């Protein structure tokens, strides 16, 4: 199992135990009021974890691991990637492991599309990314996560 996945799962478990809510303190002029309101205690994040880059080799292995180990009932999670057809195919594979995963949510997002990455960051507490190379494809996602406390 990738070290990053272990760390992110640990972070999720600790946040559930401690029950802390982080709201970003950094406000940039490109953040509109509607987006700021999405990150508050009255409107919690939709997912605990989003697995981004889920249709790649490593992402698929991580998705299968989560499906086999946790299924759908342990926490709320979704898969994300560039291609809808790839995400639907992966969801079908995961449903063979756990039938509850037939309706696993998915989000289409490209690592170069800042508005799509913003929606990912606003939708979850933790993003596990396997979309690499990280130096080339990770900067915008890290920026959105930092802005919104993901």
C-alpha positions as a printed NumPy array, in Angstrom:
array([[  0.   ,   0.   ,   0.   ],
       [  1.433,   3.415,  -0.895],
       [  2.753,   5.448,   2.038],
       [  0.652,   8.459,   0.981],
       [ -2.505,   6.339,   1.193],
       [ -1.616,   5.126,   4.681],
       [ -0.947,   8.701,   5.824],
       [ -4.212,  10.013,   4.401],
       [ -6.251,   7.195,   5.97 ],
       [ -4.512,   7.826,   9.297],
       [ -5.287,  11.544,   8.982],
       [ -8.962,  10.74 ,   8.365],
       [ -9.172,   8.424,  11.369],
       [ -7.48 ,  10.96 ,  13.65 ],
       [ -9.797,  13.743,  12.472],
       [-12.825,  11.577,  13.29 ],
       [-11.471,  10.828,  16.763],
       [-10.482,  14.399,  17.556],
       [-13.459,  15.834,  15.639],
       [-11.668,  18.987,  14.589],
       [-12.928,  21.109,  11.758],
       [-10.435,  23.165,   9.811],
       [-11.616,  26.201,   7.925],
       [ -9.025,  27.917,   5.75 ],
       [ -7.833,  31.262,   7.064],
       [ -6.212,  32.301,   3.79 ],
       [ -8.64 ,  34.201,   1.57 ],
       [ -7.69 ,  35.065,  -1.991],
       [ -9.525,  37.469,  -4.262],
       [-10.513,  34.697,  -6.696],
       [-12.609,  32.982,  -4.003],
       [-16.219,  33.968,  -4.356],
       [-18.6  ,  34.149,  -1.403],
       [-20.61 ,  31.117,  -2.522],
       [-17.512,  28.909,  -2.344],
       [-16.55 ,  30.255,   1.082],
       [-19.988,  29.367,   2.398],
       [-19.56 ,  25.766,   1.22 ],
       [-16.784,  25.258,   3.793],
       [-18.452,  25.8  ,   7.147],
       [-19.865,  23.751,   9.96 ],
       [-23.472,  24.043,   8.799],
       [-22.619,  22.615,   5.386],
       [-20.133,  19.761,   5.956],
       [-18.068,  18.152,   3.209],
       [-19.896,  15.54 ,   1.157],
       [-17.091,  12.944,   1.302],
       [-14.449,  11.857,   3.756],
       [-12.063,  10.797,   0.969],
       [-11.808,  11.349,  -2.783],
       [ -9.352,   9.147,  -4.659],
       [ -8.077,  11.314,  -7.548],
       [ -6.379,   9.604, -10.482],
       [ -8.401,   6.486,  -9.762],
       [ -8.287,   5.106, -13.308],
       [ -4.485,   4.962, -13.541],
       [ -2.484,   1.91 , -12.498],
       [ -1.731,   3.061,  -8.936],
       [ -5.136,   4.686,  -8.5  ],
       [ -6.897,   1.499,  -9.506],
       [ -4.8  ,  -0.518,  -7.025],
       [ -5.656,   1.97 ,  -4.272],
       [ -9.38 ,   1.848,  -5.165],
       [ -9.374,  -1.949,  -5.064],
       [ -7.575,  -1.902,  -1.714],
       [-10.117,   0.532,  -0.235],
       [-13.001,  -1.507,  -1.668],
       [-11.69 ,  -4.793,  -0.248],
       [-10.666,  -3.368,   3.111],
       [-13.391,  -0.816,   3.834],
       [-16.161,  -1.184,   1.258],
       [-18.674,   1.624,   1.285],
       [-19.885,   1.569,   4.873],
       [-16.765,   2.637,   6.815],
       [-16.651,   6.173,   5.453],
       [-18.003,   8.239,   2.558],
       [-15.691,   8.124,  -0.432],
       [-15.663,   8.797,  -4.145],
       [-13.369,   8.253,  -7.105],
       [-12.213,  10.995,  -9.447],
       [-10.292,  11.256, -12.686],
       [-10.222,  12.752, -16.179],
       [-12.35 ,  10.256, -18.065],
       [-15.95 ,   9.478, -17.157],
       [-15.917,   6.195, -19.069],
       [-12.819,   5.061, -17.163],
       [-14.443,   5.947, -13.838],
       [-17.619,   4.064, -14.766],
       [-15.55 ,   1.025, -15.754],
       [-13.633,   1.14 , -12.459],
       [-16.866,   1.484, -10.497],
       [-18.16 ,  -1.644, -12.226],
       [-14.993,  -3.524, -11.199],
       [-15.35 ,  -2.313,  -7.623],
       [-19.001,  -3.433,  -7.561],
       [-17.779,  -6.984,  -8.235],
       [-15.838,  -6.728,  -4.959],
       [-18.666,  -5.1  ,  -2.993],
       [-22.133,  -4.726,  -4.565],
       [-22.731,  -1.535,  -2.534],
       [-20.034,   0.123,  -4.648],
       [-22.218,  -0.06 ,  -7.785],
       [-23.417,   3.417,  -6.861],
       [-20.046,   4.756,  -5.661],
       [-19.955,   8.482,  -6.498],
       [-17.438,   9.731,  -9.035],
       [-16.249,  13.154, -10.141],
       [-14.688,  14.068, -13.464],
       [-11.749,  16.44 , -13.014],
       [ -8.608,  17.251, -14.954],
       [ -5.402,  18.139, -13.113],
       [ -5.067,  21.299, -15.244],
       [ -8.624,  22.537, -14.626],
       [ -8.61 ,  24.74 , -11.526],
       [-12.417,  25.068, -11.173],
       [-12.802,  21.268, -11.269],
       [-10.024,  20.831,  -8.707],
       [-11.667,  23.488,  -6.524],
       [-14.874,  21.431,  -6.545],
       [-12.896,  18.349,  -5.483],
       [-11.286,  20.244,  -2.609],
       [-14.615,  21.683,  -1.475],
       [-16.325,  18.284,  -1.61 ],
       [-14.067,  16.289,   0.702],
       [-11.979,  16.243,   3.848],
       [ -9.08 ,  14.301,   2.27 ],
       [ -7.883,  13.883,  -1.313],
       [ -5.639,  10.923,  -2.084],
       [ -3.965,  11.63 ,  -5.4  ],
       [ -2.261,   9.094,  -7.597],
       [ -2.171,  11.352, -10.677],
       [  1.478,  11.811, -11.492],
       [  4.124,  12.769, -12.063],
       [  3.251,  14.986,  -9.103],
       [  5.664,  17.772, -10.032],
       [  3.842,  18.175, -13.326],
       [  0.231,  17.453, -12.353],
       [  0.014,  18.145,  -8.621],
       [  0.569,  21.874,  -8.082],
       [ -2.943,  23.106,  -8.84 ],
       [ -4.508,  20.403,  -6.678],
       [ -2.195,  21.225,  -3.762],
       [ -3.097,  24.901,  -4.18 ],
       [ -6.84 ,  24.177,  -3.974],
       [ -6.381,  21.882,  -0.983],
       [ -4.349,  24.539,   0.813],
       [ -6.93 ,  27.24 ,   0.057],
       [ -9.843,  25.208,   1.381],
       [ -8.229,  23.253,   4.218],
       [ -8.515,  19.89 ,   2.534]])
